[in-house]
Amino acid sequence: MIWKFRKREIDLTTRGLLVGIINATPDSFSDGGKYLDPEAACEHGLRLLREGAEVLDIGGESTKPGSFPVSAEEELLRVVPVIKALRAKTDALFSIDTSKSSVASAALEAGADIINDVTAMRGDPLMGELAARSGAGVILMHMQGDPQTMQKAPSYPDDDVVGAVAKDLSERRDAVIGFGVDATAIILDPGIGFGKTVAHNMSLLRGIPVLASLGSPLMIGHSRKSFLGDLADGRSFRDSRLPAALAVTCMARQMGARLFRVHEALPHAEALRMTESLLES
């Protein structure tokens, strides 16, 4: 299981990796405003790398339920200085979390390596062409609806969320390959919490073997999400969600996921490496 892009080649066969989150936004659900300043964001990113993250995912537009889009100009003002500051200090991998081709293009020019698109490249007709031309890595996420509507009574045909998400991700991967993106550059993300109920999220996690069998490495983005609190004796505050998130990381890795998008790198790194040690024995 090899992830290949821009002369990078990452072997995910036996070793998963952590994607550390940098929200350069004032309104993200978990840490909005903490890393809006480029210097603070850079320091946070370097800390995530020291603690075990191997990719930094940098975003300038919140996609939490109910959020509204921001202009490309505003998004660029938020993310490009962060990418440049980090690139001056590390050669680690960066992904740009955006659905706008103009933002992705500027981010790649500033030093990003990967495009992480929550619309799976539906949102901007130029994104697929950009991904192919740049040779960037690609993360395609499933989302039902958009951030303003996605949590308003989400439902799936025959209540088969795993089948619906698998079908959609497979179709989006084929579409992106059609633009000229190499299949080995693509990561798939089922979009935990993006147009899903708590029951849908749990079904998707239980269905990881099905999603992993699609043939592309699978990323799980579960960190600090509300369903973790809903299932943890009713505790909903994000600070109480880490133990539940660690359990998901361990189980998801055992079932076939390879990338994990997280806020706290160190505990997830320790849990992931221990899980992999047990799997090897």
N, C-alpha and C positions, 0 to 999 in steps of 0.2 A: 504494500500500500504506500505509494510514493506520491507526494505532492510536489509538482514541478512548475516553476514559473520564473521568469527573469534570471535564468542561470542558477537558480536556487533549486535544490533537490533535497526534500525532507522525507526521511523514512519514518512513516507512521505505523509500520507493521507491528512493532512491539512496544512503542513508546509514544504516548500521547503528549500533547502540549497545551499549555495554558495561554489564553488570549486575555491580556490585562486591559481593563476598561478605563479609558480617559474620556470623561464627559466634559467637553469644553463648552458647557451650556449653563444658563441660569436656572433651568427648570426641569432637569432630569429627575426622575422619580426618587432616586436614591441619594445622589450627591450634587444636585443642581447648585451651581454657583461656587462650589469649592475649588474648581479647577478652571474657572473662566479666565483667570490671569495666566498668560503663557508661562511665566516663571514657575508658578505653583503647579501647573499641569506638567511641566518638564520634570520638576522634582518628584512629582507623584509617579510619572512614568519610569524614571530611573529606579525609584524604590520598588515598583512592581517587577522590574527586570532583576534587581538584586534578590528579590524574594521568590523568583522561580518562573515568572512569565517569560515567554519566548517571542510573543507577538504583542504589540500594543495596538489596540483598536481605538482610534481617535475620531470622535464625532462632535459635530457642532450644531446638531438639530435633535431635540428630544423627540422620541417616537413613543412616549408613554401613552396609555389610553387617554383620549380627550385632547391631546396636544395638537397644535396647529403648526403648519409648515412655516419656515422662515425663508427669507430671500437667499438666493445664491450668494449675493454680496455679503450678507451678514454671516452666513455659514463660512465663507472664505476668511473673513476677518477673525473668526474664532479658531479655525483649525490650522491654517497655513503657518502662523507664527509658532504654534506648538510643534508642528512637524519639523520646521527648520531648526528650532532650538534643540529638539531631541536628536535630530540627525547630526548636529554638530558634536554630539557627545557619545553617540552609540551607533553601531552598525546593525542593531537588532532589526527585526522585521516590524514594519508598521502597516496597519490596514486603515483605510479611510472609510468611515461608516457614513455613507451618503447614498442617496438615490438620484443625485444630479450629476450629469456628465461633466459640467463645467467645474464643479467642485472636485470631482474625482481627478480630472485632468490636472488641475492646479496642484492638488495634493501629491499626485504621482511625480510631477515636476519638482516639487519641494522635497521629495525623498520618500514618499510612501511606496509600498510594494504590492499592495493588495487592495481590491475594491470589495467592500462588504455592503451589499445592497439589500435592504429589507424588503424591497419590492421584487427581488429576483430579476432585476433589469426590465421590469414592466414600466416603471415610472418615467423613464426617459428613453426615447427611441434611439438616442445616440450612444447609450451606455455600452451596449454590446460591441459596437464597432470600436469604441475606445478601448475596451478590455482586450479585444483581439489585437489592435494596433500596438498597444503598449506592452503586451506580453505579461500583464499583471496577473497575480493570483486573483481568484474570484470566489466570493462566498455568496451563495444564493439562499435567501431565507423565505420561508412560507409565511404569508400574512393573509388573513381573510379580511377584506375591506381595507380600511385605512385607519390611522391612529384615532381619528375623530369618531369612527363608527364601529371599530372592530370588536369592542366588548359589549355591544348592545345585542344581547341574545344571540351569540354565535351558535351555529348549528351546521351539521354535515349530513349528506345523504345517507340514509340507513344508519345514522349515528356511527358511521365508520370513519372516524377522524384519521386513523392511521392510513387506511386505504386512500382517502382523499388527499392527504398531504403527500404520500408517496407518489401518487399519480401526478400531482401538480409539480413537485420538485423534479421528477423525471422529465416532464414536458418542458419545464423551464431550462433544465440542463441541455436538452436537445436543441432548444431554440438558441441558446447561447453558443453552443458548439457550431450551430449554423452560421453565426456571425464570424466564425473563424477562431474562437477560443479553443485551445487544446483541452481535451477532456481531463488530462492529468492536472490541470491548473484549478479545477473546480472542487469546492467544498460545499456540502449541503447542510442546511440548518432548518429544522422543523418549526422554528418560530414559537417556542414556548411562550405563552401569554399573549400572543398576537392573534386575536380572534379565536380564543379558546377559553372554555370554562375550566374550573379546577379539574373536573372529570376528564375533559379533553387532554389537559396537560399530563395527567397521570396515564391515560391511555397511550399517549405518544411516548412517554418514557418507558412504559412496558413494551411498546412496539419498536424500540430501538433496533432489535435484530432485523426486523423487516426493513426499516429505513436504511440500516447499514448495508443490507444486501443489494441496494440499488447500484452499488459499485463505486461510489465516490465517498471519500472520508466524510464523517458526520461530525458536525459541531453542535453542542448543546449550550444554550444560553439561558441558564436558570438562576443565576446568582441574584440573591436578594428579592426575588419576585414574590408577589403577594401570596400565591398559592402555597408557598412554603410555610408562611405564617398561618394560613388558614388550616393547614393540616397539622400544625405543631401545637396541639391543645388550645387552638383558638388564638394563639398569640400572633398578632399581626404586625408588630413593629419590626422594622428591617433588622435591628440589632439582634433580634432573637432568631433570625433565619439562617445563620451560618451553619449550625450543626445539621439542619435539614439539607442545606445545599451541599455540604460535604458528603452526606449519604448519597445524594443524587450523583455527584461526581464519581464516587467509587462504583456504584451500581451501573451507571451509564458506561463507564470504561469497561467493566466486565462484560457488558452486553454488546459492545462493539463500537461505541463512540470513540473518537480520537482527539477532538478539540473541545475545550471548555472555556467559555467566555465568562470571566469572573472579576469581582471587585477586589477580593482579598487574595493575593497570590500565595503567600506563605502557607496558610493552612491547606489550601487546595493542592499545592505542590506536594506537601508531605503526604496527604491522603492519596493522591494520584500515584506517587512513587511506591508507596506501601502496597497499594492495590496491584500494581504491575509486578512487584516482587512476589506477591502471593500467586499471581497468575503464572509466573515463570516456574514456580516450584513443583 
